[in-house]
Amino acid sequence: MTFDKEKALKMCNEYSKNTLMQTLEITYTDAGEDFLEAKMPVNSRVHQPMGLLHGGANVALAESVGSAASLLFINTELFEVRGIEISANHLRSKRDGVVTGTARIVHKGRSLHLWEVKITDEQDRLISLCKITNMVLPKKNNDKK
């Protein structure tokens, strides 16, 4: 089966409507068979009180792109994804502009996916390095009570 980049990006951006991703203005911009990329503007919406990009916003970007990336590998009619662990090292501060989160698969098992997410600035400097583990679960039948 061939990877359909446009379909993948459309799905990820559609899933983001009326969610934290939309609030933070996260947009999925590129995808491939082993990665997913999203961009987030850096402005007062994602600042901490000192006027810098909040570490929690970086983590929200990392979890968003890492979780969405797992969706690309599963049958979303039968399975769903839950983030179960995330860690982040914040290496550089940023006041404005755009950051890009790129999730790359480290391990793709049947029930666990491990992603490395690099968050970079416009000059490709590393802002944060994150790791996210996702669990792949069978969807529960919503018809059962």
Secondary structure, DSSP 8 states (H G I E B T S, - for coil): ----HHHHHHHHHHHTTTSHHHHTT-EEEEEETTEEEEEEEESGGGB-TTSSB-HHHHHHHHHHHHHHHHHTTS-TTTEEEEEEEEEEEE-----SEEEEEEEEEEEE-SSEEEEEEEEE-TT--EEEEEEEEEEEEE---TT--
